[in-house]
Amino acid sequence: MCNACLIDTIKSSMLSRRSLFTGAAAVTAASMASGLVSARPALAQASGKVVDLTHTYDSDFPTFDGKPGIHYDVDKDFAADGYHLFKLTIFEHTGTHIDTPLHFSEGGTSVDALPVENLVCPLCIIDISAKAADDANATVEAEDIEAWISANGEIPAGACVAMNSGWGAKAPGASWRNTPDGTMAFPGFGKSATDLLMETGAASIGVDTMSLDPGNSADFAVHYSWLPSGRFGIEGLANLNQLPASGATVFIGAPKHRGGTGGPARVMAMV
């Protein structure tokens, strides 16, 4: 084969390979773009403001049973070992945390198995702070959900619907859990509201108190109906008053320990 023929053959081969790679890159880019477009409706049109919905907590943070929710043991000390390391003993349901279906049902979904698409979702906030100012055990009811829909439109499928009772401002003080006489009291969801939310396709609910049910609940009706349905809850949310009723996207940093009934979570919202 002559040199000129060899050069032409090599050029032709190089061009063919270049076309192949260019075509593959175009297909990949199109696939990625398609995925982004399909995911985009689930996200708010964000302006870039991020709000932390998580309380900082320690062993003094109020818990449902009154026991410290976290304990620190020094395992490594900087002076002696050259670095810091704590051994933590943590109860799953303390601080800002997740309640999974497994928490109140036999064989329910554990925290490591929560669908990831439900951990980044539209956030809808139901404000009952005026009602809670008059009643420490006020509840979100079906009429509150209906009023929200009338004002803001339908609740998106997969949404997290959160109660803003104004209780977040009380944490971490004792009044977040109890009235001055020591009686447990705080707002929560009523079953009429969560039954309606099941029909809307909402995937989770959240509260700015320590329980999905109000403090005076004797039967935990919401825990025993909402969680066994395969949905989850978030307790102890902070700073809900800094967000609009609709339009925010919540990012729920669920822990992923195998078989867990829930656990402390880092929760943020973007608007």
FINUPA-146432 format. One record per residue (C-alpha): z, x, y. Coordinates in steps of 0.02 Angstrom, whole numbers, padded with zeros to 5 digits, always signed. Layout:
<nodes>
ZXY ...
</nodes>
This chain:
<nodes>
+00000+00000+00000 -00047+00068+00174 +00087+00102+00304 +00019-00035+00418 +00024-00162+00275 +00202-00110+00231 +00260-00131+00411 +00179-00304+00423 +00263-00357+00260 +00435-00300+00322 +00412-00389+00489 +00361-00549+00400 +00514-00538+00286 +00631-00507+00433 +00561-00656+00529 +00580-00769+00377 +00761-00716+00353 +00796-00738+00539 +00725-00914+00533 +00832-00952+00381 +00993-00895+00466 +00948-00984+00628 +00917-01144+00532 +01082-01127+00438 +01176-01096+00599 +01097-01250+00677 +01148-01357+00528 +01326-01289+00535 +01338-01320+00722 +01271-01496+00700 +01397-01530+00563 +01540-01467+00671 +01482-01568+00819 +01468-01722+00709 +01646-01696+00650 +01710-01675+00827 +01619-01831+00885 +01689-01933+00742 +01866-01869+00776 +01855-01892+00965 +01891-02081+00971 +02062-02048+00892 +02112-01936+01038 +02155-01978+01217 +02042-01918+01356 +02169-01785+01403 +02196-01713+01576 +02291-01566+01504 +02471-01621+01539 +02583-01591+01388 +02752-01677+01372 +02883-01616+01249 +02956-01766+01156 +03083-01661+01060 +03268-01639+01095 +03343-01466+01080 +03485-01484+00957 +03630-01387+00883 +03786-01426+00783 +03855-01532+00926 +03705-01649+00936 +03759-01827+00885 +03714-01882+00709 +03721-02050+00619 +03866-02003+00506 +03954-01894+00635 +03934-01734+00533 +03852-01580+00612 +03666-01587+00574 +03637-01400+00578 +03744-01248+00543 +03705-01067+00585 +03760-00916+00482 +03717-00741+00543 +03621-00651+00406 +03558-00504+00509 +03628-00437+00672 +03524-00335+00793 +03659-00203+00823 +03686-00172+00638 +03515-00213+00563 +03389-00190+00702 +03336-00373+00706 +03408-00549+00714 +03404-00676+00571 +03502-00837+00545 +03530-00932+00385 +03516-01117+00430 +03595-01262+00338 +03507-01420+00398 +03521-01604+00357 +03347-01679+00357 +03388-01824+00473 +03455-01739+00628 +03392-01713+00805 +03214-01771+00835 +03157-01804+00657 +03045-01900+00539 +03092-02039+00417 +02966-02047+00275 +02935-02189+00151 +03036-02091+00022 +03190-02103+00133 +03210-02289+00096 +03108-02319-00062 +03101-02255-00239 +02943-02152-00265 +02884-02167-00085 +02780-02037+00007 +02875-01876+00044 +02860-01779+00206 +02742-01648+00135 +02621-01785+00079 +02606-01880+00244 +02421-01901+00288 +02382-01770+00420 +02266-01889+00513 +02421-01993+00555 +02508-01843+00634 +02384-01833+00779 +02356-02007+00847 +02356-02125+00997 +02530-02159+01068 +02579-02332+01128 +02744-02349+01220 +02842-02513+01228 +02966-02509+01373 +03123-02612+01344 +03234-02512+01461 +03273-02664+01570 +03328-02764+01418 +03428-02617+01349 +03521-02597+01514 +03603-02766+01480 +03619-02750+01291 +03660-02586+01205 +03588-02654+01042 +03428-02726+01117 +03276-02732+01004 +03087-02726+01019 +03028-02896+00958 +02858-02973+00921 +02845-03044+01097 +02864-02867+01169 +02718-02809+01062 +02614-02959+01115 +02653-02926+01299 +02600-02745+01278 +02435-02798+01199 +02402-02923+01340 +02428-02785+01468 +02347-02637+01380 +02228-02701+01246 +02235-02690+01057 +02344-02562+00971 +02228-02432+00893 +02227-02414+00704 +02335-02268+00651 +02433-02269+00814 +02614-02220+00838 +02706-02359+00931 +02863-02294+01017 +03009-02384+01098 +03067-02322+01268 +03240-02396+01292 +03300-02268+01418 +03420-02199+01287 +03338-02029+01284 +03424-01986+01449 +03594-02007+01363 +03565-01869+01234 +03652-01761+01185 +03806-01849+01253 +03921-01960+01151 +03850-02116+01237 +03685-02086+01146 +03777-02145+00989 +03928-02246+01043 +03995-02363+01176 +04150-02301+01270 +04264-02384+01142 +04184-02284+01001 +04075-02423+00930 +03904-02368+00869 +03775-02451+00982 +03595-02412+01030 +03427-02503+01038 +03298-02510+00899 +03155-02609+00826 +03172-02788+00766 +03086-02838+00605 +02977-02966+00696 +02899-02821+00792 +02869-02708+00644 +02798-02851+00540 +02672-02880+00679 +02634-02694+00694 +02590-02688+00509 +02452-02813+00546 +02383-02703+00686 +02362-02552+00573 +02489-02443+00663 +02541-02296+00554 +02708-02250+00630 +02844-02305+00749 +02961-02202+00856 +03124-02227+00948 +03221-02133+01082 +03382-02171+00986 +03453-02108+00821 +03390-02250+00713 +03238-02363+00692 +03360-02509+00675 +03483-02548+00816 +03660-02478+00810 +03738-02644+00757 +03618-02671+00611 +03706-02720+00450 +03552-02728+00338 +03431-02593+00402 +03293-02722+00392 +03164-02612+00478 +03202-02460+00370 +03189-02567+00213 +03024-02648+00263 +02927-02524+00370 +02957-02367+00267 +02924-02440+00093 +02757-02505+00161 +02696-02324+00164 +02721-02296+00350 +02842-02176+00433 +02958-02170+00583 +03015-02043+00712 +03194-02048+00776 +03268-01961+00927 +03115-01947+01040 +03137-01876+01214 +03048-01895+01382 +02952-02054+01341 +02978-02107+01522 +02858-01967+01574 +02711-02048+01486 +02601-02200+01520 +02610-02354+01411 +02440-02309+01336 +02316-02166+01341 +02420-02022+01273 +02391-01931+01110 +02544-01880+01008 +02555-01725+00900 +02689-01741+00765 +02741-01574+00694 +02807-01637+00528 +02896-01513+00414 +02816-01483+00245 +02953-01450+00118 +02904-01521-00051 +02982-01689-00093 +03073-01706+00074 +03133-01874+00140 +03096-01818+00317 +03156-01681+00430 +03170-01609+00606 +03002-01615+00695 +02924-01540+00852 +02837-01686+00936 +02725-01672+01089 +02607-01785+01185 +02454-01746+01290 +02386-01854+01431 
</nodes>
